Amino acid sequence: MISQTQSRRYVITSTLLVGFILTIMPLPEWASTYRPQWVALILIYWCMAMPERIGVGISWTTGLLLDVLTGTLLGQHALGFSVITYIMLKLHLRVRVMPLRQQVFTIFVLLLLERLLALWSTGAAGYPTPSLLYWITPLVSTLLWPWVFIILRDVRRRFHLS
């Protein structure tokens, strides 16, 4: 029988794996600009719901894995995920009691910060500045937050994670 701690690990790891799959899933050229930040949304949820299980180290490792999977600058996502995880761990008690429509604003700011850090790291490496469509991704991700929150909350309740 799987212990409660192992069950938590499997559920969190499985949801992050789904986020990786959704991130690397091929999309038409026109839709790739609007690809949501799935892994960031999932990390934010688990930081809010179970802050004792997700930390800056896990988010840094997750970011490095995402960098390898997507072929981006190594450390780009790791930096952004670490910073937003740290902020979310500091604010989780406040954010989790907010109504969902108020959480959306906090999530939007965190996702904008992650994109800003990614832009900063690619700019520091000498890559060209992307177009203004670069900033549409946090908006699309924020619009999906209520559904991501509800689905992951139901997964957490189904597996009796607390």
C-alpha positions, 0 to 999 in steps of 0.5 A, a space after each residue: 500500500 502506498 503511504 500518504 507521503 508517496 501518494 502526495 509525491 505521485 499526484 504532484 509529479 503527475 500533474 506537473 508531468 501533464 503540464 510538461 506534456 501540455 507545454 510541448 504539445 504541438 500547436 498550429 503556428 498561429 496558436 503557439 503564441 497563445 500557449 498558456 504557462 501550464 507548468 507555472 500555473 500548476 506550480 502556483 496551485 500546489 504552492 498555494 494548496 500544499 506549501 509544505 510539499 513544494 519549495 523553491 528547490 522543486 520549482 527550480 528543478 522543474 524549471 530546469 526540466 522545462 528548459 531542457 524540454 523546450 530548448 530555451 536558455 538553461 535556467 530561464 524558467 528555473 529563475 522565474 519559477 523559483 521567484 514566483 514560488 518564493 513569492 507564492 509561499 510567502 503569500 499563500 495564506 492570504 491568496 488561498 482565502 481570496 475568492 477566485 476572481 480576486 486570486 486571478 489578479 495575483 496569478 496575473 502578476 506572478 505570471 507577468 513577473 515570470 515572463 519579465 524574468 524570462 525576458 530579462 535572462 534572454 536579453 542578458 544572453 543577447 537574444 533579440 527582444 520579442 514582439 508585444 505578443 510575448 505578453 499575451 501568454 500571461 493573459 491567456 494563462 490567467 483566463 485559464 486559472 479558474 479551471 486549473 484551480 478547480 481541476 487541481 482542487 478536485 484532484 487534491 480532494 479525490 486523492 485526499 491530499 491535505 
